[in-house]
């Protein structure tokens, strides 16, 4: 039996060594942002805006596709200029799909390349329990490997994805010579892309019923246990911003039909910073939605107009 175990160990050693080598192999951040074409979000634009576009970013919005569809960054910038005579460079840096941990490496990239005067962090009715699927592609190896937590049930799959991403980079860079430039039509200062149509009223009604039923059930002890992981990343983001003395706020962007006007974890958030609560009328209007989770052009216009005064008051010259 001992001899068998020895042979298995010797057979496994090269594979283990290769796996470790992949984890510490060279990797391109540009590749990470370009490799994952995440749903409707153009993640390659984020890299372009941070690393190839020299324009400053005074206000950065961080969040999911809720932010992507809700924040008309060009409208905010134009309105502030026309209303207050100020130039405040505004950027929608949303990264689609839930998972708070993706926003920490993104925040670090923003801080290392730009000097924002305000960071606006999206919060929904409740933090998402899941880890973001692209975390191993955007974060460096040390960040991923050190992210182990008993609250994160996806840790080991993330380590495997980390190795896969490094292998893909080595293959695509040295063998296939993959082009990673951002599409020319996306080389602008702004991310926002409007959805100019309305959600079906029956779909919205079903979505509202589902959301209210979910809220009525409350948060179980097991769910609260899982939520410690995304909350820990929210705290890490706050700590990073405080280190750099960069002002920040939380912005509440709920789904349609949620009859609560603040996040369920509002008290937790207020321990760390101010929470902006937009008028409920913006989110109650059916004509403001493209589906139950995302605002359309009209909804984003109303929210962005509301944000103009908030940003003007918050951002110092």
KAHUKA-V168044 format. One record per run of one state. SS is the DSSP state (hx for helix, st for strand, lp for the rest). FROM is the first residue (numbers start at 1). LEN is the number of residues. If there is no record, write none. Layout:
ss;from;len
SS;FROM;LEN
SS;FROM;LEN
This chain:
ss;from;len
lp;1;1
hx;2;22
lp;24;5
hx;29;7
lp;36;7
hx;43;10
lp;53;6
st;59;4
lp;63;2
hx;65;6
lp;71;2
hx;73;12
lp;85;5
st;90;3
lp;93;9
hx;102;12
lp;114;4
st;118;6
lp;124;11
hx;135;4
lp;139;2
hx;141;5
lp;146;9
hx;155;22
lp;177;7
hx;184;3
lp;187;14
hx;201;17
lp;218;3
hx;221;23
lp;244;4
st;248;5
lp;253;13
hx;266;5
lp;271;4
st;275;2
lp;277;3
hx;280;5
lp;285;1
hx;286;3
st;289;1
lp;290;5
st;295;1
lp;296;1
hx;297;18
lp;315;3
